[in-house]
Amino acid sequence: MKCKSLVLAAILAISSSSFAQGAYDFVVEDIRVEGLQRVALGAALTYLPVQRGDTMNRFRVTQLIRSLYSSTHFESVEIYRDGNTLVVSVEERPTISNIVFEGNDDIKDEQLQESLDNSNIRIGEPLDRTVITSIENGLKDFFYSIGKYNADVTAIITPLPRNRVDVKLLFEEGDAAKIAQINIVGNKVFEDDELFKQMELSFDKPWWDFLSETRYQQQTLSGDMETIESYYKDRGYLQFNIDSTQVSMTPEKDGIYVTMNVSEGEQYNISEVELVGDLLGYEEFLAAVIPLSSGDLYNQAEVTYTEDFISKYLGRFGYAYPTVTTIPEINEEDKTVKLTLSVDPGKRVYVRRINFTGNTITADDVLRQNVNQMEGTWLSEPLLESSKAQLSRLTYMEDVEYETIRIPGVDDKVDVDFTVKEQPSGSFNAGIGYGDATKLSLQAGIQQDNFLGSGKRVGFNVSTVSYQKQAQITYLDPYFTIDGISLGGSIAYSEFDGGDFGVIQYNSKRWSVGANAGYPINEVNRISFGLTYSSVELGDDNTRYEQTSRFYDQFADQNDPDAPINYDSFLASVTWSRNTLNRGLFPTAGSSQRASFSITTPNSDVNYFKVVGDGKWYFPLTRNQRWSVLTRFRFGYGNGYGETNGVEQILPFTENFTAGGADTLRGFENNTVGPRGVTRIPDAFPSPSPTGVPIIRDPSQDSIALSQRSLGGNAMLLGGVELIVPTPFLEEEFDNSVRTSLFFDIGNVWDTEFNYDAYKDLQVISGSDPLADYGYWKYYRSSAGISVQWISPMGPMVFSFSNALKEREGDDARFFTFNIGSTF
């Protein structure tokens, strides 16, 4: 309207010139543009469809004004004639200096800015006030759609010097209208309460039902209407219909009444199912496997499933865009329906090119190694879905999506575009510290699952504290061969001095070198084989525990019982793993299982075996999977086999299982759950004889001392349940990097070789807890609490606040624990 008035004003201005209508036309000898500030003269002249020597007339005036307005640079335009000089007087639109959002809670700043960008409202651009008005109205419509009928959006334009303006969008969202009542009119087959259970919207819910949605949202109501329609049609009511829907509000605009008028109709049975069209020779197979058959009650869900199944099945053979249409023929007399499925497979589609975007670190070749769909072959939806799943399971991928792009002018070829979002794939640690127990400590290390974007896992760690020094290098190439065979290895060295730490009283030096190779059975199953050589020197500090003495005695030199013992071993292992998780880090659906068996070869100095397994299952509770339940378990058992020097071999205590801490039992200090070390003290006193030789008295009068911390055991069983919830105060976009969960942990570590009867009647003279049957698995511990996990740039961090629900006397329970480098 404003543009029309300006054009009219310009025409009137020219018409009011001193020359008559017949003399209106004139030849332009010169052009003068007035009012320019930001727009250069040369740029302005490019929008003028008039040059010197042209004849000016009414049509060209109109054309000139329209051209200047279309440039979006000018607020107003006026045209004058000064003799034979054409004068163009303009007022430039102000330039946007800043954009501010205030009061918006339901819409993020990024979404608002994206909406403004689409309307060319951005900093540095000229301001079009008419667009601002349409944006105000569009935002109001959005708030109305989510039930905020009192919401208001106001654009405040503040003029600044040099023809600039600040734009502020001021939001007054108000409270969303609650659903006061939902009425369904016309239903006789199903009661209201049964239909209400199918709906996401609800009303009159108790305060504790915080998952129910009582706020009115237009989109949610539309979804509920589709759900109710499906509920009827899935039960044979083929002609069910929602005739009308009325939505009214209270005068205060804080309550919504929803009324749906429905026609249920009659139930229909299927009289016949016929497949027609080009089925590519698979008629018999499809007829045998589809769930529709004559005599069954009509079910819309099964009809939809059948259409999807046929489409996906044909998609396996490259027919990516088949058309499957179900044509019902209703017989009102006997209430039956004949279903004719018309199939048009279309053309077979081939993949021309597979493209990747979003990978700033990871090389394209690494991503292609995880894609099952090949270029130049048929387009297969199952292969694309499995490719997406494999990419999503990479620990350095946060999100993966794909789309097929048809090539213009070619109806049998497409490009596949994968869009990925990367995330930190490793951890780095470095520091220096001092403690009463650890004294001076230094540490540095790096673990990278995507080293230099190659997809290879490389780790290097060095640390030194008063009781331990260690260094380790690990390497794994997941795609050593094009078939997906992996190859890796490790080299490690460590020294441990238990005397400085006051826990397990032994000294050791150990170095090892190992290699492993993995082979994919299929997309989700994998088997790996490994072989590790270890050399251990184990010292004795004369404070032996009963459990460790059994191991020392196998190798001790009778002539020098205090000398360190040395043993070498070759440990062979086989591991099976299965993974259907939807993501590598912070999954919300799917499961993973892993089982391994390792055994030292008979030519090793120590002969033992270990069996370890664990599993995790995720069950989403909501459609967006922000609420999910995780159940998990872990078990382990190890023991010796064969004899050494006539002594039956046992599992080396250095290989014992331990529990406590972020990876096992939260709420307990690391590695403190399980059997204590038992030291037997003989009942002896100096003899009155001149020789001074001690006299050993009745062993039943011996006493025992218990260590403060666990020595671990050869058996382990752990489990837990977690409720994964949205992290408070964080938006949904951070769900892949921050996770909050409520957990319950339970488990125990025990020693099946412990002989409780040999010690149960002896007096405990040292230790913080009484002697327990360390071979009894039922002495479990449990804890509950809240855990927050963060994939930080330095690596995974876990913060846990927990309460020990079941503990043994002497356990080191901790309310707060902090861990770097591992997540559940």
C-alpha positions in Angstrom: 0.0 0.0 0.0 2.8 2.4 0.9 4.6 1.6 -2.4 1.4 2.4 -4.4 1.0 5.7 -2.6 4.6 6.7 -3.4 4.2 5.8 -7.1 1.1 8.0 -7.1 2.9 10.8 -5.4 5.7 10.6 -8.0 3.3 10.7 -10.9 1.4 13.6 -9.4 4.7 15.4 -8.9 5.6 15.0 -12.5 2.1 15.9 -13.6 2.3 19.1 -11.6 5.2 20.3 -13.7 4.9 23.5 -15.7 4.6 21.7 -19.0 1.4 20.3 -20.3 0.3 16.7 -20.8 1.3 16.7 -24.4 4.8 18.0 -23.6 5.3 15.4 -20.8 7.6 13.3 -22.9 11.1 14.5 -23.0 14.6 13.3 -23.9 16.8 12.8 -20.9 20.0 14.8 -21.2 21.2 14.2 -17.6 20.3 12.1 -14.6 20.8 13.3 -11.0 20.3 11.1 -7.9 19.8 12.8 -4.6 19.7 11.4 -1.0 22.3 8.6 -1.3 24.3 7.8 1.8 25.3 4.2 1.9 24.5 3.1 -1.6 27.1 4.1 -4.1 26.0 6.2 -7.1 27.2 3.6 -9.6 25.1 0.9 -7.8 22.1 3.1 -7.8 22.4 3.9 -11.5 22.4 0.1 -12.3 18.8 0.0 -11.0 17.6 2.8 -13.4 16.1 1.5 -16.6 16.8 4.9 -18.2 19.9 6.3 -19.8 20.9 9.6 -21.3 19.2 10.0 -24.7 16.1 7.9 -23.7 12.7 9.4 -24.0 11.0 9.8 -20.7 7.3 9.0 -20.4 4.7 7.7 -17.8 5.5 4.0 -18.5 9.2 4.6 -17.8 8.5 6.5 -14.6 6.5 3.5 -13.3 9.2 1.1 -14.5 11.9 3.2 -12.8 10.2 3.4 -9.5 9.5 -0.4 -9.4 13.1 -1.1 -10.3 14.4 1.0 -7.4 12.1 -0.5 -4.9 13.0 -4.0 -6.0 16.6 -3.3 -5.0 15.4 -3.4 -1.4 17.7 -0.4 -0.6 15.2 2.4 -0.6 12.5 3.5 1.8 10.9 6.1 -0.6 11.5 7.2 -4.1 10.4 10.5 -5.8 10.9 11.5 -9.5 11.2 15.1 -10.7 12.0 16.9 -14.0 14.4 19.8 -13.9 14.4 21.0 -17.5 15.7 18.0 -19.4 17.4 16.6 -16.3 15.8 13.6 -14.7 16.0 14.0 -10.9 15.7 10.9 -8.7 15.2 11.6 -5.0 15.6 8.6 -2.7 15.5 7.9 1.1 17.6 4.9 1.9 16.4 2.1 4.2 18.2 2.1 7.5 20.9 -0.4 8.0 20.5 -3.0 10.8 23.2 -2.4 13.4 22.2 -5.0 16.0 19.4 -7.6 16.6 18.4 -8.5 20.1 15.8 -11.1 21.4 14.3 -10.6 24.8 11.8 -12.7 26.7 11.8 -15.8 24.4 11.8 -19.1 26.2 10.0 -21.5 23.9 12.0 -20.4 20.8 15.8 -20.4 20.8 17.8 -17.5 19.7 19.3 -19.6 16.9 15.9 -20.5 15.6 14.8 -16.9 15.6 17.9 -15.8 13.8 17.5 -18.5 11.2 13.9 -17.3 10.6 15.1 -13.7 10.2 17.9 -14.8 7.9 15.4 -16.4 5.6 13.6 -13.0 5.4 17.0 -11.2 4.8 16.8 -9.6 8.2 20.4 -9.6 9.4 23.1 -7.3 10.7 24.5 -5.1 8.0 21.5 -5.4 5.7 18.8 -2.7 5.0 15.7 -3.0 7.1 12.4 -3.8 5.4 9.7 -2.8 7.9 7.0 -4.7 6.1 8.8 -7.9 6.6 9.2 -7.2 10.3 5.4 -7.0 10.6 4.9 -10.4 8.9 7.5 -11.9 11.2 5.6 -10.5 14.2 2.4 -12.1 13.0 4.1 -15.4 12.2 5.7 -15.7 15.7 2.3 -14.9 17.2 0.8 -17.7 15.2 3.5 -20.1 16.5 2.7 -19.2 20.1 -1.0 -19.7 19.5 -0.3 -23.2 18.0 1.3 -24.2 21.3 -1.5 -22.8 23.5 0.0 -19.5 24.5 -3.0 -17.3 23.5 -1.9 -14.4 25.6 1.5 -14.2 23.9 2.6 -11.0 22.1 5.6 -10.2 19.9 6.7 -6.6 19.4 9.4 -5.3 17.2 11.1 -2.2 18.6 13.1 -0.2 16.0 15.6 2.2 17.6 17.1 4.8 15.2 20.8 5.4 15.5 23.2 7.9 13.9 24.2 7.5 10.2 20.9 6.0 9.2 21.3 2.9 11.3 18.8 1.1 13.6 18.7 -1.5 16.4 16.1 -4.2 16.1 14.7 -5.7 19.3 12.1 -8.5 19.3 10.3 -8.3 22.6 8.4 -11.5 23.6 5.7 -11.7 26.2 5.0 -15.4 26.0 2.7 -15.8 29.1 1.5 -19.1 30.4 0.3 -21.9 28.1 -3.3 -22.7 28.2 -4.0 -26.0 30.0 -6.5 -28.5 28.6 -9.6 -28.2 30.8 -11.5 -31.0 29.2 -11.5 -33.3 26.2 -14.9 -34.6 24.9 -15.4 -37.4 22.3 -18.9 -37.5 20.9 -20.3 -40.4 18.9 -18.2 -43.2 20.3 -20.1 -46.3 21.4 -17.7 -49.2 20.8 -14.8 -47.8 22.9 -15.3 -45.9 26.2 -13.8 -42.4 26.6 -11.2 -43.6 29.1 -9.9 -46.2 26.7 -9.5 -43.6 23.9 -7.9 -41.1 26.3 -5.2 -43.6 27.0 -4.2 -43.5 23.4 -3.8 -39.8 23.3 -0.7 -37.7 24.2 -2.7 -34.8 25.3 -4.4 -35.3 28.7 -6.3 -33.4 31.4 -7.1 -33.7 35.0 -3.9 -35.6 35.8 -2.4 -36.0 39.3 0.6 -33.9 40.2 3.0 -36.8 40.2 2.2 -37.8 36.6 4.8 -35.4 35.3 5.2 -37.2 32.0 1.7 -36.4 30.8 1.1 -33.4 28.5 -1.6 -31.1 29.7 -0.5 -28.1 27.8 -2.5 -27.6 24.6 -0.6 -27.9 21.3 -2.2 -27.9 17.9 0.4 -30.2 16.5 0.0 -32.7 19.3 -3.8 -32.6 18.9 -3.4 -33.5 15.2 -1.2 -36.4 16.1 -3.8 -37.6 18.7 -6.5 -37.5 16.1 -4.4 -39.7 13.8 -3.8 -42.0 16.7 -7.5 -42.5 17.5 -8.2 -43.0 13.8 -5.6 -45.7 13.6 -6.9 -47.3 16.8 -10.2 -47.8 15.2 -9.0 -48.8 11.8 -6.5 -51.3 13.3 -9.6 -53.1 14.8 -11.6 -53.4 11.7 -13.5 -50.1 11.6 -12.6 -49.3 8.1 -14.9 -46.3 7.6 -14.2 -44.6 11.0 -14.0 -40.9 10.6 -13.5 -37.8 12.7 -16.3 -35.6 11.4 -15.3 -32.3 13.1 -13.1 -30.9 15.9 -13.9 -27.9 18.0 -11.4 -26.1 20.1 -12.7 -23.3 22.4 -11.1 -21.4 25.3 -12.1 -19.8 28.5 -12.5 -16.0 28.6 -9.2 -15.8 30.4 -7.5 -17.7 27.6 -5.9 -20.1 30.1 -8.1 -23.2 29.6 -8.9 -25.2 26.4 -11.9 -27.4 25.7 -11.5 -29.9 22.9 -14.5 -31.7 21.3 -14.1 -34.4 18.7 -17.2 -35.7 16.8 -16.6 -39.2 15.4 -18.4 -41.7 13.3 -17.4 -45.3 14.2 -19.1 -47.3 11.4 -19.0 -51.1 11.3 -16.3 -53.7 11.5 -15.1 -55.3 8.2 -13.4 -58.6 7.5 -11.1 -59.2 4.6 -12.7 -61.2 1.8 -9.8 -61.5 -0.5 -6.2 -60.2 -1.0 -4.9 -59.8 -4.6 -1.5 -58.7 -5.8 -1.4 -57.0 -9.2 1.2 -55.2 -11.2 4.9 -56.0 -11.9 6.2 -58.0 -8.9 9.4 -58.9 -10.7 8.8 -62.6 -10.3 8.4 -62.5 -6.5 4.6 -63.0 -6.5 4.6 -66.3 -4.7 7.1 -65.2 -2.0 5.3 -62.0 -1.3 1.9 -63.7 -1.2 3.3 -66.1 1.3 4.9 -63.7 3.7 2.5 -60.7 3.8 0.3 -60.7 7.0 -3.0 -60.0 5.1 -5.3 -63.0 4.4 -8.9 -63.6 3.7 -11.1 -64.0 6.8 -9.0 -61.8 9.0 -10.4 -58.7 10.6 -9.3 -55.6 8.6 -6.3 -53.9 10.2 -5.0 -50.6 8.8 -1.6 -51.1 10.5 -1.1 -54.4 8.7 -2.1 -52.9 5.4 0.5 -50.1 6.0 3.1 -52.6 7.1 2.4 -54.7 3.9 2.9 -51.7 1.7 6.2 -50.8 3.4 7.4 -54.4 3.4 6.8 -54.7 -0.4 8.5 -51.4 -1.0 11.5 -52.2 1.2 11.8 -55.7 -0.3 11.9 -54.4 -3.9 14.3 -51.7 -2.6 16.8 -54.5 -1.8 17.1 -55.1 -5.6 17.6 -51.5 -6.5 14.0 -50.4 -7.1 14.2 -47.5 -4.7 11.0 -45.7 -5.5 8.3 -48.3 -6.0 4.6 -47.4 -5.7 2.5 -49.7 -3.7 -1.2 -48.7 -3.5 -3.9 -50.6 -1.6 -7.3 -50.4 -3.3 -10.2 -51.4 -1.0 -13.5 -52.7 -2.5 -16.1 -52.6 0.2 -19.1 -54.9 0.3 -21.7 -53.3 2.5 -24.0 -56.4 2.5 -21.7 -58.8 4.3 -19.3 -56.1 5.7 -16.3 -57.4 3.9 -13.5 -55.7 1.9 -11.4 -57.0 -0.9 -7.9 -55.6 -0.9 -6.0 -55.2 -4.1 -2.4 -54.2 -3.8 -1.2 -52.6 -7.0 2.6 -52.6 -7.3 4.7 -50.5 -9.7 8.4 -51.1 -9.0 9.5 -48.2 -11.2 13.0 -48.2 -12.6 16.0 -49.8 -10.9 18.1 -47.0 -9.4 21.9 -46.9 -9.1 24.1 -44.9 -6.9 26.3 -42.5 -8.8 28.3 -41.0 -5.9 28.4 -41.1 -2.1 29.2 -37.8 -0.5 30.1 -36.8 3.1 29.7 -33.4 4.7 30.4 -32.3 8.3 33.6 -34.3 8.8 36.2 -31.7 9.5 38.6 -34.2 11.1 37.7 -37.7 9.9 38.9 -38.6 6.4 36.3 -39.6 3.8 38.0 -42.9 3.4 37.5 -43.8 7.0 33.8 -43.1 6.7 33.5 -45.1 3.5 35.0 -48.1 5.3 31.8 -48.1 7.4 29.4 -47.7 4.5 27.9 -50.9 3.1 26.3 -49.2 0.1 28.7 -49.1 -2.8 28.9 -46.6 -5.6 27.8 -47.9 -9.0 25.6 -50.6 -7.5 21.8 -50.7 -6.9 20.4 -48.3 -4.3 19.5 -50.4 -1.3 17.6 -48.9 1.7 18.6 -51.8 4.1 22.3 -51.1 3.2 21.9 -47.4 3.7 20.2 -48.0 7.1 23.0 -50.4 8.2 25.6 -47.9 7.0 24.0 -45.2 9.1 24.0 -47.5 12.1 27.6 -48.4 11.7 28.7 -44.8 11.4 26.6 -43.9 14.4 28.4 -46.5 16.5 31.7 -44.9 16.0 32.7 -43.2 19.2 33.8 -40.1 17.4 30.4 -39.5 15.7 27.7 -37.6 17.5 25.0 -37.6 14.8 24.6 -39.2 11.3 21.9 -38.6 8.7 21.6 -39.3 5.0 19.4 -38.5 2.1 19.2 -39.6 -1.5 19.4 -36.9 -4.2 17.9 -37.5 -7.6 20.1 -36.3 -10.5 18.2 -33.8 -12.7 17.4 -35.3 -16.1 18.4 -38.8 -15.0 15.6 -41.1 -13.6 17.7 -44.1 -12.7 20.6 -42.6 -10.8 21.0 -40.9 -7.4 23.6 -39.4 -5.2 23.7 -40.3 -1.5 24.7 -37.5 0.9 25.7 -38.5 4.4 25.8 -35.6 6.9 27.8 -36.3 10.0 28.6 -34.4 13.2 31.8 -35.3 14.9 32.5 -35.2 18.6 35.7 -35.5 20.8 37.0 -39.0 20.4 39.6 -39.4 23.1 41.1 -38.0 26.3 44.2 -36.2 27.4 45.5 -36.0 30.9 48.5 -34.3 32.4 49.2 -33.1 35.9 51.3 -32.9 39.0 50.2 -33.5 42.5 51.1 -34.4 46.1 49.3 -36.4 48.7 49.9 -38.1 52.0 49.7 -41.5 50.5 50.9 -40.9 47.0 53.6 -38.3 47.7 54.7 -36.6 44.5 52.8 -37.7 41.4 53.3 -36.9 37.8 51.1 -38.1 34.9 50.6 -37.6 31.2 48.7 -39.5 28.6 46.6 -39.4 25.5 44.0 -41.8 24.2 42.6 -41.1 20.7 40.0 -43.2 19.0 40.3 -41.3 15.7 44.0 -40.5 15.5 44.5 -37.7 13.0 41.2 -38.5 11.4 42.4 -41.9 10.3 39.9 -43.9 12.4 42.8 -45.7 14.1 42.9 -45.9 17.9 46.2 -44.8 19.4 47.0 -44.5 23.1 50.1 -43.4 25.0 50.1 -43.1 28.7 52.9 -42.4 31.2 52.3 -41.9 35.0 54.3 -42.0 38.1 53.2 -41.9 41.7 55.0 -43.0 44.9 53.6 -46.5 44.6 53.4 -47.1 40.8 55.2 -46.2 37.6 53.8 -47.3 34.3 54.0 -46.6 30.6 51.8 -48.1 27.8 51.4 -47.8 24.1 48.3 -49.2 22.3 47.3 -49.3 18.7 44.3 -50.6 16.7 43.5 -50.4 13.0 39.8 -51.3 12.7 40.1 -51.7 9.0 43.5 -53.3 8.4 42.0 -55.0 5.4 39.2 -53.9 3.1 37.1 -56.7 4.5 37.0 -55.1 7.9 39.6 -57.3 9.6 41.2 -55.3 12.4 44.8 -55.5 13.7 46.2 -54.0 16.8 48.9 -54.4 19.5 50.2 -53.0 22.8 53.4 -52.6 24.7 53.4 -51.9 28.4 55.7 -51.7 31.4 54.8 -51.1 35.1 56.4 -51.1 38.5 54.2 -51.4 41.6 55.2 -51.0 45.3 52.4 -51.9 47.6 54.4 -51.1 50.7 54.2 -47.4 49.9 50.5 -47.5 49.5 49.4 -49.8 52.3 47.0 -51.9 50.4 48.1 -55.1 48.6 51.5 -55.8 50.1 53.7 -56.8 47.2 56.2 -55.4 44.7 56.1 -56.2 41.0 57.7 -55.4 37.7 55.9 -56.3 34.6 56.3 -55.8 30.9 54.2 -57.2 28.2 53.7 -57.2 24.4 50.6 -58.3 22.6 48.8 -58.5 19.3 45.2 -59.0 18.4 43.1 -59.4 15.2 39.4 -59.2 14.7 37.0 -60.6 12.1 33.5 -59.3 11.4 30.9 -62.1 11.3 28.2 -59.7 10.1 27.2 -56.1 10.6 26.6 -56.5 14.4 28.7 -59.5 15.4 32.5 -59.7 15.6 35.0 -62.2 16.8 38.6 -61.3 17.9 41.7 -63.3 18.7 44.7 -62.2 20.7 48.0 -63.3 22.1 50.0 -61.5 24.8 53.4 -62.3 26.2 54.1 -61.1 29.8 57.1 -61.3 32.1 56.5 -60.6 35.8 58.9 -60.2 38.7 56.9 -60.4 41.9 58.6 -59.5 45.2 57.7 -60.3 48.7 57.8 -57.8 51.6 57.4 -60.4 54.3 53.7 -59.4 54.9 52.1 -62.2 53.1 48.4 -62.8 53.1 46.9 -66.3 53.2 45.5 -65.9 49.8 48.7 -64.6 48.2 50.9 -67.2 49.9 49.2 -70.0 47.9 50.5 -68.4 44.8 54.0 -67.5 46.1 54.5 -71.1 47.3 54.3 -72.4 43.8 57.4 -70.6 42.7 59.3 -69.8 45.9 62.9 -70.9 46.2 63.2 -73.1 49.3 66.8 -72.0 49.8 65.8 -68.3 49.5 62.1 -68.0 50.3 62.2 -64.2 50.4 63.7 -63.8 46.9 61.4 -62.4 44.2 59.7 -64.9 42.0 59.7 -64.6 38.2 57.2 -66.1 35.8 56.4 -65.8 32.1 53.2 -66.4 30.4 51.5 -66.5 26.9 47.9 -65.5 27.2 45.6 -66.5 24.3 42.2 -65.0 24.1 39.0 -65.1 22.0 36.3 -62.5 22.2 32.8 -62.3 20.8 31.0 -59.0 20.6 27.6 -57.9 19.4 26.5 -54.3 19.0 23.1 -52.9 17.9 23.4 -49.6 19.8 22.2 -46.5 18.0 25.3 -44.5 18.9 28.8 -45.2 20.0 28.7 -42.7 23.0 25.6 -42.1 25.0 23.3 -44.5 23.2 19.6 -44.5 24.0 18.4 -47.6 22.1 19.7 -51.0 21.2 22.0 -53.3 23.1 25.6 -54.6 23.2 27.0 -57.8 24.5 30.6 -59.0 24.9 32.1 -62.3 26.1 35.7 -63.3 26.2 37.7 -66.4 27.2 41.4 -66.2 27.8 43.8 -68.9 28.9 47.6 -69.2 29.3 49.2 -71.7 27.0 50.5 -74.9 28.7 54.2 -73.8 28.2 53.6 -70.8 30.4 54.9 -70.7 34.0 51.5 -69.9 35.3 48.4 -71.8 34.0 45.1 -70.1 34.4 42.0 -69.1 32.5 39.4 -66.3 32.8 35.9 -65.9 31.4 34.4 -62.4 31.3 31.1 -61.1 29.9 29.0 -58.0 30.0 25.8 -56.7 28.4 23.8 -53.5 28.2 20.3 -53.0 27.0 18.6 -49.6 26.4 14.8 -49.2 26.3 13.5 -45.8 25.2 10.5 -44.5 27.1 9.7 -41.6 24.9 9.6 -41.0 21.1 12.5 -38.5 21.2 14.4 -41.0 23.4 15.4 -38.4 26.0 14.0 -40.7 28.6 15.4 -44.2 28.5 16.1 -47.2 30.8 19.5 -48.9 30.8 19.9 -52.4 32.3 23.4 -53.9 32.5 25.4 -56.7 34.0 28.9 -57.9 34.1 30.3 -61.3 35.3 33.7 -62.9 35.5 35.4 -66.1 36.7 38.9 -67.2 36.7 41.0 -70.1 38.1 44.1 -72.1 37.6 44.6 -75.4 35.9 47.3 -78.0 36.2 50.0 -78.3 38.9 53.4 -76.7 39.5 55.9 -78.5 41.8 53.0 -80.7 43.1 50.9 -77.6 44.0 47.5 -77.1 42.2 47.7 -73.8 40.3 45.3 -71.0 41.1 44.5 -67.7 39.5 47.4 -65.2 40.2 46.1 -62.7 42.7 47.4 -59.9 40.3 44.7 -61.1 37.9 41.9 -60.9 40.5 38.6 -59.0 39.7 38.0 -55.9 41.7 34.9 -53.7 42.2 34.1 -50.2 43.4 34.2 -46.9 41.5 32.6 -45.4 38.5 32.9 -48.5 36.2 31.5 -51.0 38.7 29.9 -50.0 41.9 29.4 -46.3 42.4 29.2 -45.1 46.0 32.3 -47.2 47.0 36.0 -46.2 46.7 37.8 -47.7 43.7 38.7 -51.4 44.1 37.7 -51.7 47.7 34.8 -54.1 47.4 35.5 -57.8 48.0 37.7 -60.1 50.0 40.2 -58.6 52.5 43.7 -59.9 52.8 44.0 -62.4 55.7 47.3 -62.6 57.6 47.6 -65.5 60.1 49.6 -64.9 63.2 50.8 -68.0 65.0 50.2 -68.4 68.8 53.9 -68.3 70.0 55.9 -66.8 72.9 59.5 -67.0 73.9 60.5 -70.3 75.4 62.0 -70.2 79.0 64.8 -72.5 77.6 68.2 -71.0 77.3 68.1 -71.4 73.5 65.3 -68.9 73.2 63.6 -70.9 70.4 59.9 -70.0 70.1 57.4 -72.7 70.9 54.5 -73.0 68.4 51.4 -73.7 70.3 47.9 -74.9 69.3 47.0 -73.6 65.9 43.5 -73.1 67.0 44.8 -70.4 69.2 46.2 -68.4 66.3 44.9 -65.0 65.5 44.4 -63.2 62.2 44.7 -59.6 60.9 42.7 -58.3 58.0 43.9 -55.8 55.4 42.1 -52.5 55.1 41.3 -52.9 51.4 40.2 -55.7 49.1 42.6 -58.1 47.4 39.9 -58.9 44.8 38.6 -62.3 44.0 38.4 -64.8 41.2 34.6 -64.4 40.7 32.6 -61.3 40.0 28.9 -60.5 39.4 27.7 -56.9 38.9 24.5 -55.3 37.6 22.5 -52.2 37.6 19.5 -50.2 36.3 19.6 -46.6 35.2 16.9 -44.1 34.3 18.3 -41.7 31.8 16.6 -38.3 32.0 17.0 -34.9 30.3 19.8 -32.9 31.9 18.2 -30.0 33.8 18.9 -26.5 32.4 20.4 -27.9 29.1 18.8 -28.0 25.7 18.1 -31.2 23.8 21.1 -30.4 21.4 23.5 -31.2 24.3 22.1 -34.7 24.9 24.9 -36.3 22.9 27.6 -34.7 25.1 26.0 -34.5 28.6 24.0 -37.2 30.2 22.2 -37.4 33.5 20.9 -40.6 35.0 19.4 -42.0 38.2 21.1 -45.3 39.0 21.0 -48.4 41.1 24.1 -50.5 41.3 24.5 -53.9 42.9 27.2 -56.6 42.9 30.0 -58.4 44.6 33.4 -59.9 44.2 34.3 -63.1 46.0 37.0 -65.9 46.1 35.7 -69.4 45.4 39.0 -70.8 46.7 38.7 -69.2 50.1 38.5 -71.7 53.0 36.4 -69.9 55.5 36.3 -72.9 57.9 40.1 -72.6 58.4 39.7 -69.1 59.9 36.2 -68.6 61.2 37.1 -69.6 64.8 40.2 -67.4 65.0 40.4 -64.1 66.8 40.6 -61.0 64.6 43.2 -58.7 66.3 43.6 -56.2 63.5 41.2 -54.8 60.8 38.3 -52.5 60.6 35.7 -55.3 60.0 35.1 -58.8 61.2 36.1 -61.9 59.2 33.5 -62.8 56.6 33.1 -65.8 54.3 34.9 -64.3 51.3 33.9 -67.3 49.2 30.2 -66.5 49.7 28.7 -64.7 46.7 25.7 -63.4 48.6 27.7 -60.7 50.5 26.7 -58.2 47.9 26.8 -54.4 48.0 24.4 -51.9 46.5 24.1 -48.2 46.0 21.8 -45.6 44.4 22.2 -42.0 43.3 22.6 -39.6 40.4 25.3 -39.5 37.8 26.3 -36.8 35.4 28.6 -37.7 32.4 30.2 -35.2 30.2 32.2 -35.7 27.0 34.6 -32.8 27.5 37.4 -31.7 25.3 39.7 -33.4 27.8 37.8 -36.7 27.6 34.8 -38.4 29.3 34.2 -37.1 32.9 31.8 -38.8 35.3 30.4 -37.1 38.4 28.4 -39.3 40.8 26.5 -38.6 44.0 25.5 -41.8 45.6 24.4 -43.5 48.8 25.5 -46.9 49.8 22.3 -48.9 50.4 23.9 -52.2 51.3 27.5 -52.3 52.6 29.8 -54.5 54.7 31.4 -53.2 57.9 34.7 -51.6 56.9 33.7 -50.7 53.4 35.0 -47.4 52.2 31.7 -45.8 51.0 31.9 -42.5 49.2 29.1 -39.9 48.6 30.8 -38.2 45.8 33.1 -39.7 43.2 34.8 -38.2 40.2 36.3 -40.2 37.3 38.0 -39.2 34.0 38.3 -41.5 31.0 35.4 -43.9 31.1 31.6 -43.8 30.7 28.8 -46.3 30.9 
